[in-house]
Amino acid sequence: MQVQVQTDKYIKTETDWIEEQLLESLSRFSDQLVRVEVHLSDQNGDKPGTDDIRCSLDARIAGVKSLVVTHSAGNVHDAYHGAVPKLTKSLETTTGKLSARRGRDSIRHPGAPQPQELPEDLIS
């Protein structure tokens, strides 16, 4: 799993801790995840404000659309720690649906029709 952290010009923080914590938090999904992108941005730019730091997590699972979650908070730490549980829940739901679907027929691609046996009272 590859982790990329991107910030805008208003975010002034080290991002190494984000990569380490993200790898640890999503380790159980590491065989399914191709890449996780972390986008940190200040929604108000250089103007003051509350809850204006946004953390967006974009997780890419092989063969599936990417999953994107966001969380806004007053600082980078809180925004990141608010977005991670959302991503974990979304990954649990998506990977659960994928594992339940694998190996089964779907309505779009049903298996070959099986011949039905007639009840004995209808056989002459």
C-alpha positions in Angstrom: 0.0 0.0 0.0 1.3 3.4 -1.0 0.6 6.5 1.1 0.8 10.0 -0.3 0.3 13.1 1.8 -0.5 16.4 0.1 -1.0 19.8 1.8 -1.9 23.2 0.5 0.4 26.3 1.1 -1.4 27.2 4.3 -0.8 24.0 6.2 2.5 24.2 8.1 3.1 20.8 9.8 5.2 17.8 9.5 3.4 14.9 7.7 5.6 11.9 8.5 3.5 11.0 11.5 0.4 10.9 9.3 1.9 8.3 7.0 3.1 6.1 9.9 -0.2 6.2 11.7 -2.2 5.6 8.5 -0.1 2.5 7.7 -0.8 1.2 11.2 -4.5 2.0 11.2 -5.2 0.4 7.8 -2.8 -2.5 8.1 -5.6 -5.1 8.0 -6.6 -3.7 4.6 -3.1 -3.5 3.2 -3.4 -6.5 0.9 -6.5 -4.9 -0.7 -5.5 -1.3 -0.9 -3.4 0.0 -3.7 -2.9 3.6 -2.6 -4.2 6.0 0.1 -4.0 9.8 -0.5 -4.2 12.3 2.3 -5.2 15.8 1.3 -4.9 18.5 4.0 -6.2 22.0 3.3 -7.2 25.2 5.0 -10.6 26.1 3.7 -10.3 29.8 4.7 -6.7 30.3 3.5 -4.9 32.8 5.7 -8.1 34.1 7.3 -8.8 33.0 10.9 -11.7 30.6 11.5 -12.9 27.5 13.4 -13.1 24.1 11.9 -11.5 25.3 8.7 -8.8 22.5 8.4 -10.1 19.7 6.1 -8.6 16.3 5.9 -9.7 14.2 2.9 -8.7 10.6 2.6 -8.9 8.9 -0.8 -8.5 5.1 -0.6 -8.1 3.1 -3.8 -9.0 -0.6 -3.8 -8.0 -2.7 -6.8 -10.9 -3.1 -9.2 -13.3 -0.7 -7.2 -14.0 3.0 -7.3 -12.0 5.0 -4.9 -13.5 5.7 -1.4 -13.3 9.3 -0.3 -14.1 10.6 3.2 -13.5 14.1 4.7 -13.5 15.6 8.1 -13.1 19.3 9.2 -11.7 20.5 12.5 -9.8 23.3 14.1 -6.3 21.7 13.6 -4.6 19.1 11.4 -4.4 16.5 14.2 -8.2 16.6 14.9 -9.1 16.7 11.2 -6.9 13.6 10.5 -8.2 11.7 13.6 -11.8 12.5 12.6 -11.3 11.2 9.0 -9.6 7.9 9.8 -12.5 6.2 11.6 -14.8 7.2 8.7 -12.4 5.6 6.2 -12.1 2.5 8.3 -15.8 2.1 8.5 -16.2 2.6 4.7 -13.4 0.1 4.0 -15.1 -2.5 6.3 -18.4 -2.1 4.5 -16.9 -2.2 1.0 -14.5 -5.1 1.6 -17.3 -7.0 3.3 -19.6 -6.6 0.3 -16.8 -7.7 -2.0 -16.0 -10.8 -0.1 -19.7 -11.7 0.2 -20.1 -11.3 -3.6 -17.0 -13.3 -4.7 -17.8 -16.8 -5.8 -21.5 -16.3 -6.1 -23.8 -15.9 -9.1 -25.2 -12.5 -9.6 -28.4 -11.5 -11.3 -26.4 -10.1 -14.2 -24.3 -13.2 -14.7 -26.3 -16.2 -13.5 -24.9 -19.7 -13.6 -26.0 -22.2 -16.1 -29.6 -23.3 -15.5 -29.9 -26.6 -13.7 -32.4 -29.2 -15.0 -35.3 -29.7 -12.7 -36.5 -33.1 -11.8 -40.1 -33.9 -12.1 -42.0 -35.2 -9.0 -42.6 -39.0 -9.1 -46.4 -38.5 -9.3 -46.0 -36.7 -12.7 -43.8 -39.4 -14.2 -45.8 -42.0 -16.2 
